[in-house]
Amino acid sequence: MSRKLHSPVAVIAGGSAGVGRATLDAILDRGWRVAVLARGQDRLTEISDAFGDRVWTRSVDVSDGAAMDRAADAIVEEFGRPEIWVNSAMLTSFSPFDDVDEAEFRRITDTTYLGTVNGCRAALAVMRRGNIVNVGSGLAYTSVPNQAAYCGAKHAIEGFTQALRIEIARAKRPVTLSMVQLPAINTPQFDWARNRMETHPQPAPPIFQPEVAARAVLQAIDTDAREILVGRSVLKLMAGNMLFPEVVERQLTQMGVEAQKAEGMDPDARDNLQSPADYPSRAHGSFDARAEDDGIIVDGDFARKAALFGGAAALLTVGILLGRTSRASMPRLGSDGDDDTAVPYYVRPTEYRS
């Protein structure tokens, strides 16, 4: 039986947790209905139970292009034709390259890069107009050690998105294709990714909450931006790689691995590389006490012009003055307003607040 209603439809691939889950909440808050695609059926069931007819869900592996095409057709038939499509699915492994075999590297690439490609193909097959947003990373500009497969995939997404954007413009299709380049975000990725480091992984500081990323996705949609840069760290990565790449690489050689290490190791660590981890549907990971609720969100083209005419310092300054989100920072979970350096870096998932 069709569940079509008279309100706009969005699709989020990788929408059951992390940035995708925060984006789901943000789009639902605008009154849209959302189709959620993800591997984990338990999390999809949780979302369906929470939001009822406002959501449509299907368990699908984004690396399977045929399955994504079938899901897109089903969305149109059962839920409505989408006007927004967000590609946010990803996998990673916190491991030295020498420890990552071909199958593991391919699995990360198939999900993170080809999953985005498959999402764009499926979206363009069913969308008549609207916005496609590919969720990227500052690591598309400057890579870090111990995540070679993930960094390579994010670089690939950047190149693919630019090529496809030009083709869409040449065809004069009324579809806007945007990239949102994210900083380190407090998501469950760091609780369930494959990890060969001797400690629990963490987002390399500064860390931002997933809601900052969700606001950036909405800004890309609202402004039809070509690219959105999020967080001062992404601006620094972009400027540093453009102006002083050898200095950036030297610093990452010295501290790039250590910046990704939290204190301690979770004895119940998960591994979601081959199958979904047993984990609730939530946006936040284990680093609420250290994550910032607000951050710079700036149009990437504007930032580049600032860098061209005023240098990297102007890029950062203008971004701070004009690109900051209007929402004021809220107190951090687990923070009483005092210096939070005494708060443990890693909080086990069982200790989360709902």
Summary of the structure (lengths in Angstrom):
residues: 354
radius of gyration: 19.3
end to end distance: 33.8
largest distance: 59.6
contacts: 1246
relative contact order: 0.13
helix: 48%
strand: 16%
